[in-house]
């Protein structure tokens, strides 16, 4: 651990902040240089104090932890934001990480886990408590399964239409290749996009690339994708 780590403690509960300060009292390498009871104060003090790590709660008055995190990082990109919260829902964790937080610790964590998390993020790593990590992994797996299931629900013709559309063929050209009417191709296209929850050609191409149905387009290509209609 770095010999001296400065901390900005952001939480709207005074008793909780006092508890955190008591935890670090016997840890000489960690110094709390400031406290904030709302998100707006957290942003202001982070910009003034330049702490190594900001311990950030999510549900705070004036400015949420999500918004405070974004604003702090806009002004000081090298600041490490470690979320310290009671919330463990997948969407909350993902939102914090998308805002730029590099760590996520639940408030019922052990003292040793919190200190370890501070050390990890301060050294440039990322830290998720075990429960938070399981939530994120489960969400990722569920999302991957959802995409795979969607593809499996497609008929053989719908899969052919998907690949040909992603390859840049127009419905009229696909009709000629598959010896079908344009109306039939349009029907397959509509059903395919509905099943996969896709809305335009760019989403069709992105999905096809993710599923490895087509290769990435060449950067030298100047051809524009043809419209779906």
N, C-alpha and C positions, 0 to 999 in steps of 0.2 A: 504494500500500500504506500502511496505517496506520503512523505513525511508530514505534510500539512494540507488538509482538504477543507476548503471553505464552503459553507452550506447556507443557502437561503431557504428558510422553512415557511411554506405557504399553506395555511389551513385556517378555516374560519372558526375553529373551536380552540379557545384559549387553553383549556385543560389538556387537550391533545398535544398542543405545541409544548406545553410544560413537560408533558410526559416524554416527548422526543428529546427535549433538552436534557432531561435527567438521564436518559439512555446514553447520550454522548458525553456527559459530564466526566465520566471515567475513561474516556477515549481521547487522549491528548492529541492524536493526529487529525481529529475532526473538530472544526470550529464553526459554530453557527454565527454568522456575521450579520444576520438580519432575519426579520419575521414579517409576514404579511397576512392580514386577515381577510383579504378579498383579492380578486384577480387583477384589478387595476393597480392596486398597491404592489402586487407581485411583479408586474411589468416594470413599474417605476423603480422599485428597489433593485431588481435584477440589472437594469441599465446603469444604475448608480454604483452598485457594489461589486459587480462583475464576479459573482461567486463561481466556484468550480462546478458545483452541482446545485440545481434547484429541486427541492422536494416539493412536489406539486399535488395538491388535492384537486378533485374534479369539480365537485359541487360547491362553488363559492359565490358569494354575492358580487354584484357589479360586473364581473367578467368571469365566465366559466374557466375551468382549468384548460379546456381545449383551446379557447381563444387566447388565454394568457400565454400558453405554450407557443402558439404561432407568433404572437407579437414579440415575445422574448427572443425567439430564434431569428426573426427578421432583423432585429437590431444587433444581436450577438449570436451568430450561427455556431460558434464554438462552445456555447454554453450547453451543459448536459442536463436534460430534464428527466428526472426520475419521478414517475407517478407513484403516489402513496395514497391509496384509496380503499374504500370498502366494497367498491363495485367490481364484480367479476364476470359481467355479461360479455359475450364475445364481441358484440357490436361496439361496446364501450372501449374495450381493449384495442380493437382495430382502429377506432376513431382517434385514440390517443397516439398510437404509433404513426398514423397518417399525419397527425399534427406535428410530428417531429420528435416525440418523446423516445428516449433510447432505453427506458427501463420501466417496469411495471411491478409494483410490490403491493400486496394486500396488507391492510392495517393489522391483521392478526398474525403477521409474520413474526418469526423469532428475531430477537435483537441481533443475533449473529448473521441472519439472512439479510437484514437491512444493511448492516455494515458491509457485508460482502457485496451487495448490489451497488452500494455507493462506490466502492473500490473498482468494481468492474466497469461501470459507466464512466467514471473519472478517467480510467486508463484507455477509453475509446471503444469499449465493448458494449454489448447490449445484454440486458438482463430481464428475464421474465420469471416471476415466481412460478413454482411448479404447477399450481392450479391454473394460473393465467396461460401458461404455455400449453397445457392440455386443452384449454378452451380454444386457443388459436389454431392448434393442430386439428382439432375436431371440426372446426368451421371450415378449414381448408379442405379436409377430406370430404366433408359433406358437399362442398361446392364442386369439387372434382367429380364426385359421384353423380351429382345432378347433371353436369354437362355430359358425362358418359351415358347416363340413362336417356337423356334427350336424344342423343345420336342413335342409340339402340332402338328408339321408338320410331325412327324413320323407316319408311318402306325402301326397297331397293331402288325404285325409280326416284324417290325423293333424295336419296343419297347421290344418285347420278346427277340429278339437277343441281344439288348443292355444290358438288365438285366442279361441274362445268360452269356454273355461275361465278364461282370463285376464280376459275381459270380465265374469266373475262368474256365468256360466250354470252350472247344475247338470247332471250327466250326463242326468238325466231331461228337462230343458228342451232340451239339445242334441239328444237323440234325437228330440224333436218337431220341432225346426227342420230337422234333416237327414233326417227321415223314416227313422230307423234304430231298431233296438231298443236298449234301455238296455244290454244285454249287449254289443252290438257297439260302442257308444260306450265302454264300460268297457275293451274290448279295445284300441281305438285309443288311449285315454288311457294305458293301461299301457305299450303299445309306445312311445308318444311320450316318456313320462317316462324309460323305460329308455334310449332312444337319446340323450337329452339329459342323462342323469344328474341328473334332477330328482327331488325327494323329497316335496314338498308344494306346496300352492297358492301360498304366498309365493314359492317358487323359480320356479314357473311364471310368475307375474306379473312378477317381476324379469327373467326371461329374455325375456319378450314385450316388456317396455319396452326392454331393451337392444337387441333386434332391431328395435325401432320397429314392432312389430306392433299395439300399442295405444298410446293416449295416456296420459300420467300422470293418475292419478285426481285429481279436484278436491278441494282441501283443505276445501271446504265440504260435501263428501259425508259423510253419517253412516251410509251403508250399509256393512254388514259383508260380507266375501267369503263366499260360500257354500261349504260343505264339498265336498271332491272326491267324496265318496261319496253 
